[in-house]
Amino acid sequence: MFLQALLVLPLTAVMLRLGGFKRCHAFLERWSRSPARQAGDESLKESIRSARRAIYWAVEYGVYRGKRRHNCLPRSLTLWWLLRRQGIESELRIGTRYRKGQLQAHAWIEYDGVPLNAGEQVRQRFAAFDEPIRVEDRKR
């Protein structure tokens, strides 16, 4: 899982810059499986821990090393993708706040209402959109 995160994290960052969120999300969704595992499965908890560790180590030792700021969206999308590949449904959340005269945004992943790649206090620091972020798949 670490190797997947190591490769997909910078790819996701590049796709976001060049193609935008919708295209990046659609690509990642296409290359993952539909979530099928149910809450309460013990192996599910271990898969979530492994995915979180993989993202952490990919940030620490990959091309993102030292770039912890301003990369929450690629990290969150990569974690979402890793979880989907394990058959785990998670939600991308985005929140905003106004601080020091600037509008700031933050992205994180939640599973069963619990933030996975942000502290528990993220909802107090950022006003999250009411609904998780979903991209409508348009068939042409």
Helices and strands as residue ranges (DSSP letters): H 2-30, H 42-61, H 72-85, E 91-99, E 102-111, E 114-115, H 122-125, E 127-128
